[in-house]
Amino acid sequence: MIQIGHLVCSVQGRDSGRFYLVVGIEGESRVLVADGEGRKVENPKRKNIKHLKIYGTVAGLVADKARNGRKITNADVRKELKSLVESL
């Protein structure tokens, strides 16, 4: 099951090959993703789950902030995304 903070990679569309973090969930088949640079948290990209490769790693800081109802910042997303991608 996908959750906020999951590391994903787009496999379909013009953003194919880009890494994102899940910052929101819209129903069963769509999620909101952001990378903190091109796609900011304020304007996340809506993606179909079928068009994403889901990695098993979760950004702890982003997941904790979402769980506690605190605001996720672009700096948080960039920092977590960088460390998760480097660890692959």
N, C-alpha and C positions, 0 to 999 in steps of 0.2 A: 504494500500500500504506500502510495506516495504521500509525503508530508512536507510542510513548510521547512525550508532549509536544505532539502535534497539537492545534490549536484546532478545536473542534467546536461545533455548535449543535444543540440538540434540536429536531426538527420534529414529533415525535409524542409524545403523552402529556401529562400535566398539567404537565410542566416545559417545554412547547413554548416556544421562543424564548429559552431560557437558554443562555448560553455556558459551556462546560466545557473542561478540558484532559484528555486521555487520560493516565491514570496506570497503566493495566495492560491487558493483552490476554488474553482468554479464548477461545482457539480462533480459528476463522476468521470467526465472525459476531457475536461479542460483545466489547465493551470495557468497561473500568472507567473512569468519569469522575468528576471532582471539581472543585469551584469554590473550595474553601478556606474557604467560609462555611457555606452550607446543607448542602452535601455535602463532608464533610471527607475527607482522604486516608485516615484510619483506617477510614472507612465509605463507600467510593465507591459510586456508583450503577452498576449493571450495565445496559448499554444495547445493543440490537441495532444493528449498524452501519447497517442499512436505515433506522433512525429518526433518523439523525444527518446533518447537513450538514457535510461535512469541508472545512475550509479548507486551503490549501496551506502555511500558516505553522506553524512548530514553535517551541515555547518552548525556547530553547537551554539555559537553566539546568536545567530539569526533565529534558530529554533527556540532558544530560551526567551529572546525578546518577544517573539510572536506568542509564545505560551503565556507570558506575563502581561501581555497587552501593551508593551512598550513599542515605541516607533523604531522601525528598522531603517537605518540610514544607508545612503549610497556608499559611504566609507566602510561601513560594516560589511556590506555585500562584496565590495572590491577586495578587502582584506581577506575575508574567508574564502572567496573564490580563488584568489591567487594561491593561498596555501593548499587548498584541496586539489587544484589542478597540478601543482608541483609535486604533490605526493602520489600521483597516479603512476 
